[in-house]
Amino acid sequence: MAFHGVLTSAGVLDLSCTIRQDGKRYVAFTCFVDGKSAMQLSATDGLRVWSKDYDETALQKCREASSLTTLDALLSDMKSAFQTGDVKLNDLPQQTLLSIQSGVEFELKESTVHGSRQQLQELVFLLASKADSLGAELLVAKRKVGDLEQQRRDTSAMSASASAPALYEPELKKKNPGPKLKRQQGRSLLNPSSRKRKAASGVVFEED
């Protein structure tokens, strides 16, 4: 496997983390240098840049100076250190050392003005790309939450609809007792099929 593939599989390319120490802030970051087939490890305070290109041989030398037994272990440790922010920068008069959690140290050198501009530009685009990725992931997460909320509302509505007849049917019957029957004129109220009998008027006597 080509060295670029090794670094990509290990997830150590395009890493970045903020270093806070001694009241100062730095940003450490990594990228791949195509022409040299190497990983460039850099750090900056926003004004100055320190960096160095590490190919497979150089990384193996760093690993041999530590207690780590394989290159994969070194790369895994580097990825974990950047993700947790467990990275330290030691700016010495003759050199600058970047160290990670397992104690592995990487020597960095201050870049020229021209080199610093290129590396700061690389950092700006790296951070912009990460911001875009995080924005896209946040949008996807919001859509998933919205879909779940809609499913919950639909499920609640279906449950309420299914239980509505049992809850409200007696009330509907009370409110709608059915059509009122009209009694035809001249018919008995108790027995509508028979005519109502006229009340007896008695005997009428004629007066002289």
C-alpha positions in Angstrom: 0.0 0.0 0.0 1.3 3.5 -0.9 2.2 5.7 2.0 -0.7 8.0 1.2 -3.0 5.1 1.6 -1.4 4.2 4.9 -1.9 7.7 6.3 -5.5 7.9 4.9 -6.4 4.6 6.5 -5.0 5.7 9.8 -7.0 8.9 9.6 -4.1 11.2 10.3 -4.4 13.5 7.3 -6.2 16.9 7.5 -6.2 16.8 11.3 -6.3 20.0 13.4 -6.5 20.9 17.0 -6.1 24.0 19.2 -3.2 24.0 21.7 -3.6 26.3 24.8 -0.6 26.6 27.0 1.3 29.4 28.9 -1.5 31.9 28.1 -0.9 31.4 24.4 -2.9 29.6 21.7 -1.6 27.6 18.7 -3.1 25.4 16.0 -1.5 22.2 15.0 -2.5 20.6 11.7 -1.5 18.0 9.2 -1.7 17.6 5.4 -0.1 15.4 2.7 2.7 16.6 0.5 2.2 15.0 -2.9 5.6 15.7 -4.4 7.5 14.3 -1.4 5.0 11.5 -0.5 5.1 12.7 3.1 2.9 14.1 5.8 3.5 17.7 6.7 3.1 18.3 10.4 2.7 22.0 11.3 1.9 24.4 14.1 1.2 28.1 14.1 0.4 31.0 16.5 -1.3 32.9 13.6 1.9 34.8 12.8 4.7 32.3 12.7 4.5 28.8 11.3 6.7 25.8 12.3 6.5 22.6 10.2 8.4 19.6 8.9 7.6 16.9 6.3 7.6 13.3 7.6 7.9 10.5 5.1 7.6 6.8 6.2 11.3 6.6 7.1 11.2 9.7 9.3 8.1 8.5 11.1 9.7 5.2 11.8 12.6 7.0 13.4 10.2 8.9 15.7 8.5 5.6 16.5 11.9 3.9 17.3 12.7 6.7 19.8 9.5 6.0 21.7 8.0 2.9 23.4 5.7 2.2 20.4 6.4 -1.0 18.5 4.7 -0.3 15.1 4.0 2.5 12.8 0.3 1.8 13.0 0.5 2.3 16.8 2.2 5.7 16.3 -0.4 6.9 13.7 -3.2 5.7 16.0 -1.7 7.6 18.9 -1.3 10.7 16.8 -4.9 10.7 15.6 -6.2 10.2 19.2 -4.0 13.1 20.5 -5.3 15.5 17.9 -8.9 14.5 18.5 -8.6 14.9 22.3 -6.4 18.0 22.1 -3.6 16.2 24.0 -0.9 17.9 22.0 1.9 20.1 23.4 4.2 22.6 21.7 7.7 23.3 23.2 9.2 26.4 21.5 13.0 26.1 22.2 15.7 28.5 21.0 17.1 26.0 18.5 14.1 24.0 17.7 10.4 23.5 18.3 9.0 20.2 19.5 5.5 19.0 19.1 4.7 16.1 21.4 1.6 13.8 21.7 0.2 11.8 24.6 2.5 8.8 24.3 5.5 11.0 24.6 6.5 10.9 20.9 8.2 14.1 19.9 8.2 15.6 16.4 10.8 18.3 15.5 9.5 21.3 13.7 11.3 24.2 12.0 10.2 27.7 11.5 9.0 28.3 8.0 10.1 31.2 5.7 7.7 34.0 5.0 6.7 32.5 1.7 6.4 29.0 3.2 4.3 30.4 6.1 1.8 32.0 3.7 1.3 28.8 1.9 0.8 26.8 5.1 -1.5 29.4 6.6 -3.5 29.2 3.3 -3.6 25.4 3.7 -4.9 25.8 7.3 -7.6 28.3 6.2 -9.0 26.0 3.6 -8.7 23.0 5.9 -10.8 24.7 8.6 -13.3 26.0 6.0 -13.7 22.4 4.7 -14.3 21.1 8.2 -16.8 23.9 8.8 -18.7 22.9 5.6 -18.7 19.3 6.6 -20.0 20.0 10.1 -22.7 22.2 8.6 -23.8 19.5 6.2 -23.8 16.9 9.0 -25.9 19.3 11.2 -28.4 19.8 8.4 -28.8 16.0 7.9 -29.2 15.5 11.7 -31.9 18.2 11.8 -33.8 16.6 9.0 -33.7 13.2 10.7 -35.0 14.8 13.9 -37.8 16.5 12.0 -38.7 13.2 10.3 -38.8 11.4 13.7 -41.0 14.2 15.2 -43.4 13.9 12.2 -43.6 10.1 12.6 -44.3 10.6 16.3 -47.1 13.1 15.6 -48.6 10.8 12.9 -48.5 7.8 15.2 -50.2 9.8 18.0 -52.8 11.0 15.6 -53.5 7.5 14.4 -53.8 6.2 17.9 -56.2 9.0 18.9 -58.3 8.3 15.8 -58.5 4.6 16.5 -59.7 5.2 20.1 -62.1 8.0 19.3 -65.3 5.9 18.5 -65.1 4.0 21.8 -64.6 7.2 23.7 -67.2 9.5 22.1 -69.9 7.2 20.6 -72.2 7.4 23.7 -71.9 11.1 23.8 -72.8 11.3 20.1 -75.9 9.1 20.7 -77.0 11.5 23.5 -76.6 14.5 21.3 -78.2 12.9 18.3 -81.1 10.8 19.5 -82.6 10.4 16.0 -85.4 12.0 14.1 -88.5 13.1 16.1 -91.7 11.4 14.9 -94.6 13.7 14.2 -98.1 12.6 15.2 -100.7 12.9 12.5 -103.7 15.0 13.4 -106.6 12.9 14.7 -104.4 10.0 15.6 -103.9 8.5 19.1 -100.5 9.4 20.7 -100.2 6.0 22.3 -101.5 4.1 19.2 -100.8 6.1 16.1 -102.6 3.5 13.9 -106.0 4.2 15.4 -107.9 7.4 15.3 -108.4 9.4 18.4 -111.9 9.0 19.9 -113.9 12.2 20.3 -114.9 13.1 23.8 -118.6 12.4 24.6 -120.7 15.5 24.4 -123.8 14.1 26.3 -127.5 14.7 25.5 -128.5 18.0 24.2 -132.0 19.2 25.3 -133.9 21.7 23.2 -135.4 24.6 25.1 -139.0 25.7 24.5 
